[in-house]
Amino acid sequence: MTHKPRLIAMLATPGVQLLDVAGPLDVFAEANVQAGRALYEPRVVATRAGELRSSSGVRLAPDSVLGRGDDQRFDTLLVAGSPHAEQERFAPTALDWLRRHARIARRYGSVCSGAFMLAAAGLLERRRVTTHWAVAERLASEYPATQVDVDAIFVRDGKLRTAAGVTAGLDMALALVEEDHGHELATAVAAQLVMFFRRPGGQLSFSRHGEAVPAGRSALQEVQRWVAAHPAEDHSVTALSARMHLSPRHFARLFRSEVGMTPAAWVEASRIATARRLLEGEHAAPKQVAALCGFADADTLRRAFRRHVGITPAEYRKRYTG
């Protein structure tokens, strides 16, 4: 029995992130190779006629343009992101096309900031989704009826699939291959593309979002810079308040009011930032990193690191040093 290939459409706007398009489509193409037959028929659909210039300057020749002979039904419809998608004003005709085809597709979704186009089309209301960590808060703010998971690599909600930043599109596409054709084929694709079958941790382990940045009046910022420059020192409220010649209670109240968190929380975030930089090198052992950053021992560092970053120091270091 001959099975017709599943039609996969990647909708791309001008300035699209090239890897948002190429990454997932390469996963589907590799599934064809590993299966020895055409399981998928990947296509790039543009929002306007002509060559499509990506954010890197590379030009794409789309397979079709929306609204022109596209009456066929897509099995899977994905929207690629772009570096400034959160600022775009999408054409009503494009949003109408997206709504119509998402409704009849077996599944639909987005890669990275492509979620903003789905949201503008009203396709994310009362849905759990993810997008790139850098724009997740904006998506949640502009579309409050959408539940945004800022740490997820990809999210499945009914027929909706959303992926986090850029390379997470490959993770999502691999999950779709597994949905359609099973674990064995998906693992063969992952091996050939030299990618994780299940990526450890969430996307926040790659971000610098939430790092301690000096804030508040200049005297408070000087204290924060002292903490960042000397992470192993005593940074209790008593010690820090003495640097500003304030009572511990007054200092703690002022700090929280102007910085937005307690002194202890800021100190821990600053120490974690230093630990990340040290772990991205190849020399200091976890015990040394803990001591250099002011943590009592490696276990204390590990617990705090997992709380802030989502993975252990050992897992984090492996990403940077192999």
N, C-alpha and C positions, 0 to 999 in steps of 0.2 A: 504494500500500500504506500503510495507516494503522498508525503505530507507537504503542503505548501509552506514556504518559509514565512516566519512571522515578520510582518512589516514594522520596522522600528524607525520612528521619525524623531529627529533632533531639531527642534525649532531654535534658530539662531538669529540674533539681532545684530546690527552693525556694532563693531567694537567688542564682539564676543570673545571670551577667554578661550583660546584655541584648545587647551587641554580639556575643557568642559565638554567640547564636541568630540575630539579625537579619542580621548581616554575611554569613555564608555563604548563608543562604536568599535574600537579596537578589541575590546573584550568580546563583543558579539561576533566580530569577524573571526577571532581566534577560536570561539566555540564552533564555528563552521569548520575550521581546519581540524580541530581535535575530533569532531564527530565524523568527518569525512563526507559531509553533505551540507547543503545549505539549510541551516536551521533558522537563520535570521537574514533579513534583507535590510541593512541599515541605509538610511537616507538622511540628508541634511535639507531642511526646509528653511528658506530665508523669509524674512518679513518684507523684503523689497527686492526688486529685480536687479540683476547685475552681480558682479563679484562682491563677495563679502569680505571686508577687511577686518581682521581680528585685532585685539588689543596689542598684540606683538608686532603688527604690521603685515603678517603673513596673510595672503588672500586665499579665500576658499571659493570654489565654484559649486554653488548649491545644486542639488538635484532638482529642486522645484521651488516655486514661490507660492506662498499661501494665497488662496483665492483663485489659482489658475490650474484648473483641471485636477483638483485635489478632492474629488468626491469619494475616493476610496476610503476604507476604514482602516485606521492604524491599529495594530495590536497593542503597541506601546508608544506613547507620545511623551517626550521629555523636553524640557525647556532648559537651554544652556544659559549660564550666567555670564556677566561681564563685570569689569572692575567698578562700574558706576551704575549698575542696574537699579540700585535703591533710589537713584535720583532721576531715573527715566520717567517720561510721560508716554505711556504706550498708546499707540493709535487705536481708536475704538474698533476699527475693522480687524486689527490683529487680535484684540481681546475677544471679539465676537467669534472669530475663527477658532481661537483656543478653547473657548467655552463649548462650542459645538462639537469639536473633535474630541475633547476630553470626555464629554458625556458619552460618546459612542465607542471610545477605545476600551479595550479590556483593562488597561491600567494607564495611568499618566503620572507625571511627576516633574522634578526639577533637579538640576545640579547647581550647587553653590547658590549664588544670588539670583538664579533663575526663578527662585521661589517668589520674588517680588512680582513677576509677571503673572504667576498663578494667583497670587493674592489680589492683584489689581483686577483680575477676571472674576473674582469672587469664588475661586475654587479651593480656598483654604479655610473657609469659615467653619468653626467648630471641629477643626482637624488638628491632629498632633503632627508637627513638622520639625525639620531642622534646616539650617542654612549656615553659611560661613559665620564663625564666631564673631567676626568684626562687625557684622551687620545684623546679628540676631536680635539685639535689643531694639534696634530701629524697626525691624519687622514686627516684633511683638507690640511695640508702641503704636505703630500706624495701623495695625490690624489686630485689635485687642480680642477679637473673637477667635483668634488663632492661638493654639498652644504651641509655643516654640521651645524645643529642647535644644539648648545651646551647646550641650556636650556631645550629643549623638553624632556618630559617623554617618549613619543613614537611618531613616525611619519609615516604617510601613504602617499605613493606616487605611484599611479597606483597599480600594483600588489605587490609592495615592502612594507614591514613593518619593521621598526627598532625600538628597544627599548634602553633606556639609561642604567644606571648601575644596574645590578643584579636584585633587586626586581622590577624594572620597567618591567621586563619580564612578571610578573604577570599582571600588568596593560595592557600590550599589548595583552596578551592572553585573558583577559576578554573582551577587545574591539573586538577581533576576534569572541568570542562567541556571543557578541551582534550583530555583522555584520551578522552572520550566522543564529541566532535563536531568536533575538529580545531582547528588554530591560528587560522584565520580568524575563526571564531565567538568564540573566547576573546579575541582581540585587540579585537574589536568590543565585547565586554562590558567589558573593561578601559578602553577609551576612553570609553564611556558613563558608567562609574562613577568616572572620573578616578583611576585607580589604576595602579601599576606592573604591567606584564605580567610582568616578572621583577624583583623587588625586589633592588637591589644590596646586597651585604653580608649578614651574618647578624644574629641578634637581639641579640648582645652589643654591637653598635654603639649600641644604645638603652639598655643597662643601665649602672648604676653599680656593678655587682658587681665585686669585685676591686680597687676603688680603695684607695689607701693611707690607712689610718686609724691614728692614733697608738696604739701598744700597748706593753706592757712597763712597767717601773718608771717612776716619775715623771720621773727624770732623762733617760731615753731618750725619753719622750714630749715633753719640752721640746726635745730635739734635733730630733725629727720635726716639731714645730710650726715650728721655725726653718726647716727645709728647705721646708715648705709655704709659709711666708710670704716666703721669699727664694729662689725656684726658680732664679734665674740665678747665684747665688753658687757658689763652689767647694765641692762637697759630696763630696769624696773621703774615703776612710776616714781618712786622715791629718788632714784638716781637721775632720771631725766628732768624731773621738776627742779632739782637742785641746779641744773644748768641754766634754767630760766629764773632762778631765785623766786620760785613760787611754792606754795604749799602743795603737797601731793594731790589733795582734793581739788584745789583750784586748777592745777595743771591738767588733771584728768578730765575735768568738766570742759575746760577751754579746748583741749585737744579734740575731744569727741565732737564738740560743737562746730569747730572750724575744719576738721579733717574728715569727719564723717564716720570714724571708727574709733575704737578704744586704742590707747597707746600700745597695749599688748598685742592687739590684732595687727597693727601697723608694723610693729617690730617683727612679728612672725612672718608677715608677708615679705618684708625686706630681707630677712634671713633666707627665706625660700628662694628669692630672686638671686641672691648670691650663690646659694647651693646649686641652682640651675646652671649658672655660668661655670662653676667649678666642675660640675659633672659633664659639661660639654667638652671639657678637656680630657686628657688621658692619664693624668698623673695621680691625683689625690684619691685615696681609698675612702669608702663611705664613712669610716670612723674618723678619718682626718677631716673630711668635709663637715661632719657634725661639729667637731671641735672648732674649726675655723669659722663656722657660722653661728656659734653660740648655743648649739643644742647640747643637752646633757650627755647624750650618747647616740649611737647609730639607730637604735630603736625609736627614740624620740624624733629624730630626723625623719625616719621612714613614715611614721604615723602622720606627722605634719605635712610631709611632701605629698603623700597620697591624698590628704584632705584638700590641698591646694591644687595639685596638678592632675590627680586622678590615677596615677600609676606610681610604682615604687622608684626610688633613686636608681636601683640597678636596671630596671626596665628603661628608664629615661636615658641613662648613660649608653645603653646598648644602641639606642637610636642614632646617637652621634658618633660612636666609636666602633660600631659593629661588634 
